[in-house]
Amino acid sequence: MKKEYYVDLGLLIILMITTLFTITQIDNNSYIIMFIVFLVLSAYVNFKFRIVLKYPYEGKFSYFEKMTFLLMELGKISYFISITDIVYVNPNLDDHDFTVYGKLAFILYLLLFKATSYVSDDKLIYHFSKMVDIKDIKDYELREKSFNIYYLSLHLENGDVLKLRLSDYNYQKLQKFQFGIE
């Protein structure tokens, strides 16, 4: 998953540079706000995503994680195309609403990808931001299984309850640590 992180970081840097040179040439303030919101959320997700450098994601992405990552990257490519279209290709066109406000769907995918959780060694990485020692998990409840994704409620020793989703590989790994299965 380190490669995916670097791809995401590379696209984010390209977007930041492009935005720096083009944002002042956009006349519509709501377009500027939309582009800035997308860029800030992309930077936030990438900042959280960097946890994979310290705690590597092992195994394969689930189909859901692959899809959200791909759509997140397509959103960044769409951002680049949209901002260059507004500034350089069709600056005289009055209505760019569809290309700009279409980023709302990609913002959703950014947030869905940010909710990824996984097991790395004896740590549970919760939503790319919180690290939980597996020994601190008192018990967990399987709420639902859909395709190869497990939706869980984890009860921690300190009384916190975490709701998350794990891929099949990570769920098996959690069971192995939790129950000592070899």
N, C-alpha and C positions, 0 to 999 in steps of 0.2 A: 504494500500500500504506500510505500515511500515514493514510488514512481508516480502514483496518482497525486500525491501531495505536491511534488515538484511540477507536475503538469498544471495543477490548479494554481500554484504560486506563479508560474510563468505567465499564464493567462491573466492573472490578477495584475501583474506588473505591466503587461501590455495595456490593459484597460486603464490603469492609473495614468500612464504616460499619455495615452490617447485622450483621456478626459482632461488632463492638464492643458493640452494644446487646443482643445475644441470647445469646452464647456462655455467659454465666454462668447462664443459666436452663435449660441442658441438664444433665440428671442423669447420663447415661451417659458415662463417661470415654472409652470407645472411640469414641463419636460425636464428642466434642470433638476427639480426636486426628485423626480422619479429616477433619473440617472444617478443622482447622489445617494439616494436610499439604496438602490441596488448595489452600488459600489461599496458603500459602508457595510452592508450585510455580507457581501462577498468577502470583504477583508476580515470581518468578524468570524465567519465560518472558517476561513483559511487559518486564522490565528488559533482557533480551537482545534483544527484539523492537524496542526503541527505536533500534537501529542503522539502521533504515530511514529515520530522520530525517536522518542524516548521509550515508548511502549509499543513495539511493532504489532501490527495486525497480522495474525497468522491465519492460515487457511484461505478459503476463497470467500469472496463477497457473496452474499445471497443475491438472488435475482433482483429483489427490491433495492438493495444497496447499489448494485450495478446500474440499475435504471435511474435511481436518484442521482448518482454521481454523473452519469452520462448527461442527464437533463440539466444538471447544474453547470456542466461545462458547455453544453449547447446554449444555455442562457448567457454565458459570458461571450460566446461567439456572436450570438444574436445582439448583445449589447454593443459590441464593436461594430457590427454591420449597421445597426440603427443609428448610432451616433455619427458614423461617417456618412450615412445616407442623409441625415438631417443637415449636416454642415457642408459636405462637399458634393454629393451626388444630386440631391433634389432640394437645395436650400429654398427655392422659390415656392415649393409646394406648401400650401397652407395647413394641410391636415396630415399629421404624422401620428395621430392618436393610436392607431392600431399597433404600429411598430413600437411605440413607447410604452403604452399601457399593457401591451402583451408581456412585459417584463414581470407583471404581477404573478403570472403563473410560474415563472422561473424563480421568483422570490420564495414561493411555496416549496419548490424543490430544494432550494438552499436550506430552508428550515427543516425539511424532512431529512436531508442528508446529515445535518448537524445533530440529529437525534440518534445517530448510530452509536451502539454500545457493543463492546466486545471484551473477550478475556485475553489477557496477555500475561503469561507466566502465572503467578498466583494473585493477580490483580484484575479487578473488573473495571474497565474504563466506561464510565457512564456518560453518554451524550458528548463524547470527545472533551469532557471538561473535568469530571470528578473521578478521582481514583479511589476505589474501595477495595480494601483487602478482603479476599474471599473468606478468610477466617471470621470476619466481622458480620457475615451473613448468617442470621439465625435460621431462617427458612425462606422458602420461596413458593409461590403459587403460580402454576401454569394457568393463565387466563384463557388462552386461545392458541391454536396452531393453525397457520394458514400457509400453504405451500411449504417452503422450508424455513419459515420464520416462526419463532416462538415469542409470544407476548407474555411477559412475566410481571409479577409483583414481588419484589424482594423485600423482606423484613430484616432490617439490620439490628444489631445488638443494642444500639442506642435508641431504638424505637422509630427511626426513620423508615419510610416505605418508599421504594423507588419503583417506578413503572417504566419498563423498557422492553425493547425487542432484541432478540439475539438470533443470529443465523443458526442453522442446524449444527454446524461445526462448533460454534462457540457455546451453544447449549450443552452439547455433549462434553465439552471441556469443563464447563461449570459443574456438571454432574460428577465428572471425574474428581475434581477438587473437593466438592462438597461431600461426596460419599466415599471417597478413597477408591473409586473404581479404577482398575488398571486396564 
